[in-house]
Amino acid sequence: MILRDTIDDDIDPIFAVRRHPAVLAQQFRLTPGDTPESWRDWLAGANLVDCSVFRCTTILDDDQVVGHITQRGAEINGKVTFSIGFNLLPSHWGRGLMREALSSVIPDLFANHAAKHVVIGYFRGNTRCERLSTSLGFEPLKVSAFQRAYIAYKMGCLRWIRFRFLDFERWSDNCR
């Protein structure tokens, strides 16, 4: 496995992963504004509406794009918080690739991007994501039922979303 900052040539293959039927069943619905063109803009630092930083890491296996990790940074209550999302081709599930990739990306967010918190969201019932996030030290984030419903509506899905967070101290304790 090789990780690299996403380059322009990675974007179309990343969207092919995102549009894979098995991946679509486990990810948030793609919105009309979530396009390869918008990603190109966001990676260039343009048109960032819901965050101040948009980063993406490409996951490669034998020079083939097999997944990605998005990282959206914003200041929330005076603290830099990164929301991460990730997808991996189903043929690569269960190999530990995403755990390895996240274990490389998360320390960089804390060390080089001043993150105080990292948050992930996933659909209830996505046991792979839950196990992965738990193994990395993420803890459940308490979100009111109203907020969950609002977020689900805003994201265009009718599925219950669970959120987990990790702070620098917990990550540091988990890595010792």
Order of alpha helices (4+ residues) and beta strands (2+ residues): beta-alpha-alpha-alpha-beta-beta-beta-alpha-beta-alpha-beta-alpha-beta-alpha
